[in-house]
Amino acid sequence: LQKQFGFEYQTLVDGEVILHLYNRGGIEQTASLLDGVFAFILLDTANRKVFLGRDTYGVRPLFKVLTDDGFLGVCSEAKGLINLKHSTTSCLKVEPFLPGHYEVLDLKPSGKVASVELVKFHSYLSNASCGFFFLPLFFWAGFDLETVKSNIRILFENAVRKRLMAHRRIGCLLSGGLDSSLVAAVLLKLMKEININYPLQTFAIGMENSPDLLAARKVAAHIGSEHHEVIFNSEEGIQAIEEVIFSLETYDITTVRASIGMYLVSKYIRKKTDSVVIFSGEGSDELTQGYIYFHKAPSAEEAAEESERLLKELYLFDVLRADRTTAAHGLELRVPFLDHRFTSYYLSLPAEMRIPKNGIEKYLLRQSFEDSNLLPKEILWRPKEAFSDGIASIKKSWFSILQDSIDQQVDDLMLEKAAEKYPFNPPKTKESYYYRQIFEKHYSGQSNWLPHYWMPRWVKATDPSARTLKHYKSAAQE
């Protein structure tokens, strides 16, 4: 953008571009031209306006509070707003700002504000709305399989390449699953191409001999990264729960489970290395239909709708987890799978092309990299392993370990009365009750930040873990 418009920057702060764009073409153009992750508040005192904006998927967090008499507070975490006191109300309503939107507010002489409009500036389904970031026409020239596979590779590589701008050392989370492995492999290839002169550090976390650790080791050996393994035991994981819930600001079951490993690996990265910009595979499961329950989708169209719903809610679940667990330790997360061009192209493909095939989820994505030699074949075709399960052993999954520990801390009577105590999103299990108690301790009365629990669709599931699903059991038995 600096080159394109000839902006003269006074700092090295990436956010400076927002001021130049706004000065040049107003808020609508500013929001539509930002191809990245952001949350901002912009104050235009000359024209007495205030603007709020947040990126398409809500990778960067933003919370706001606005009282009836025009008192406005914004913060990147809700915890910065919940203790604000205001004379006209005893309890301020803190809520997340919607991703992909900007808000225009009038600024009054008193310093108070009034909301004028909330505008959706970017839809991940609409290619044209990406301003200058639309795809060249040849990308839309039909859906021949070889062309589509080639486009997926080109767009994914470009998504990683544009995220290489960094003043600090780049590292990559590596669980050994398809998504993080693809990110790490492409990242390393591109770092070599542009002569980044330090080795790529990759980071895996798990309990002794967990599936993730073993798979990540294979990937690291194949791509040649400087690999770090973080091994934790159940005691350390359970001890981290309260800190994790405080950082996350949610009590969602699967989010808390999966965050514990990510929180501990981020803590390690901060303490033991100088990697600060951290690449990760978030967004792929939602975009490419990677969850096990997609095998049960009644039709390709319903699977496509579910994929879009998951993307829209990312900011409440996976992206919230990934941002908070890394940012809690001063790391900066980058997620190439959520690139504008990549997501809008992938979602434009026929629904039938995107569904699981031959009992394998993300079939199209795997197929696209089949001949690239970026990854060992057994990793490229490794079945989905939920992050919170893959970090534990095959014999005993992480969610079983958590449940066994929590079982002793929540009695049956507490659970029986859960719906009375917590009428909104009442906990149905002891684990869920335990997380909710911790959440209420720090964020009393704010349970509506989570509109509903993350649960698989089209199956009778009482637990969000993939390991409870029939498809998973049969695969494990084989």
Stockholm file with secondary structure:
# STOCKHOLM 1.0

chainA/1-478         LQKQFGFEYQTLVDGEVILHLYNRGGIEQTASLLDGVFAFILLDTANRKVFLGRDTYGVRPLFKVLTDDGFLGVCSEAKGLINLKHSTTSCLKVEPFLPGHYEVLDLKPSGKVASVELVKFHSYLSNASCGFFFLPLFFWAGFDLETVKSNIRILFENAVRKRLMAHRRIGCLLSGGLDSSLVAAVLLKLMKEININYPLQTFAIGMENSPDLLAARKVAAHIGSEHHEVIFNSEEGIQAIEEVIFSLETYDITTVRASIGMYLVSKYIRKKTDSVVIFSGEGSDELTQGYIYFHKAPSAEEAAEESERLLKELYLFDVLRADRTTAAHGLELRVPFLDHRFTSYYLSLPAEMRIPKNGIEKYLLRQSFEDSNLLPKEILWRPKEAFSDGIASIKKSWFSILQDSIDQQVDDLMLEKAAEKYPFNPPKTKESYYYRQIFEKHYSGQSNWLPHYWMPRWVKATDPSARTLKHYKSAAQE
#=GR chainA/1-478 SS CHHHHTCCCSSSCTTHHHHHHHHHHHHHHHHHHCCSCCEEEEEETTTTEEEEEECTTCCSCCEEEECTTCCEEEESSGGGTTTCCBTTBSSCCEEECCTTEEEEEEECTTSCEEEEEEEECCCTTCSGGGGGGCCCGGGGSCCCHHHHHHHHHHHHHHHHHGGGCCSSEEEEECCSSHHHHHHHHHHHHHHHHTTCCSCCEEEEEESTTCHHHHHHHHHHHHHTCEEEEEECCHHHHHHTHHHHHHHHTCCCHHHHHHHHHHHHHHHHHHHHCCEEEEECCTTHHHHTTCSGGGGGCSSHHHHHHHHHHHHHTGGGTHHHHHHHHHHTTTCEEECGGGCHHHHHHHHHSCHHHHSCBTTBTTHHHHHHTTTSCSSCHHHHTCCCCCHHHHTSCSSSCHHHHHHHHHHTTSCHHHHHTHHHHCCSSCCCSHHHHHHHHHHHHHSTTCGGGSSSCCCCSSSCCSSCCGGGSHHHHHHHHC
#=GC SS_cons         CHHHHTCCCSSSCTTHHHHHHHHHHHHHHHHHHCCSCCEEEEEETTTTEEEEEECTTCCSCCEEEECTTCCEEEESSGGGTTTCCBTTBSSCCEEECCTTEEEEEEECTTSCEEEEEEEECCCTTCSGGGGGGCCCGGGGSCCCHHHHHHHHHHHHHHHHHGGGCCSSEEEEECCSSHHHHHHHHHHHHHHHHTTCCSCCEEEEEESTTCHHHHHHHHHHHHHTCEEEEEECCHHHHHHTHHHHHHHHTCCCHHHHHHHHHHHHHHHHHHHHCCEEEEECCTTHHHHTTCSGGGGGCSSHHHHHHHHHHHHHTGGGTHHHHHHHHHHTTTCEEECGGGCHHHHHHHHHSCHHHHSCBTTBTTHHHHHHTTTSCSSCHHHHTCCCCCHHHHTSCSSSCHHHHHHHHHHTTSCHHHHHTHHHHCCSSCCCSHHHHHHHHHHHHHSTTCGGGSSSCCCCSSSCCSSCCGGGSHHHHHHHHC
//
